[in-house]
């Protein structure tokens, strides 16, 4: 009877832990997506320059990079559970702090702290999922997690636009804070611990040594660059689409919200396709077949702008196709980069996120400058096309190294088994 009870409890934890993590991740995305239709209202309320609007996104991403160096090695030593629980609580408090912001600087500071949730989710939460399940199941589960979380960019702008017709924008952050608290409670009750504590001391020298080993690993570096470059077009779109579609194209906040549905809906469709219909998402043939879709979408957005008429429509079509392509392969690329080495996974994940977020934040600021000072929407799409092209070059190199690593690992394991 006790064993049956323990088994049921284990299955319940395996079910409700991913659900709680999804809720935490979902609420973190909502802080950006729900406020996007009204971000210009926020800027005007604080009498700030309209060019600061994209800074709400770039500072969020900067916050997502700030604690990576600490959380990965820390969770490798003391465990995933206490670190992730702390992060969920910090996020909840940061959302509530936004209610008391009286200047643009205070608002952006709160956005930075909210962004630290990315550190906890990606560096600790996602790693815990990867450690708790075998490869193909973890890839499918991460595809489901991503699909559900990416409902936020779809319903977030729509819901935000509707709510701001009736409530002040600060109410949105109050609601998100409540969701964050529920996520914290779910993690408290259901999150498993997937590692045993390491004997390695938590000192600056030991942490630096861990990071040195990670950044000297070529598979990691190529995988991280592949992920970062493939992330650039989507993140710059999130940051600058309000300027492109509302400020320049003249769309209303509600119309802008609807334009985000096909883009992020494409990622969801792609992830659900991987989760339900792709037998082996790690197959190089499958990944290679999906890769050109990314480049085609970026090319359509660029060439469509040159056509002149309704350029913003072509931007949405191109970004939708790109989003579908990246949704098909992103979970697998993340798994390859994380596990194609024998390094501590918290530190590997932290290093990966540091590179992705630093490159993304820099790209957002570069895209903002390019859009405002060097050619507008055409330069914006050319930047995305260059990033996508570099991502495909890195992907080719990554697949070769992963294949070589697996062949070496398989030969080693076979030799050990024979002996």
Order of alpha helices (4+ residues) and beta strands (2+ residues): alpha-alpha-alpha-alpha-alpha-alpha-alpha-alpha-alpha-alpha-alpha-alpha-alpha-alpha-alpha-alpha-alpha
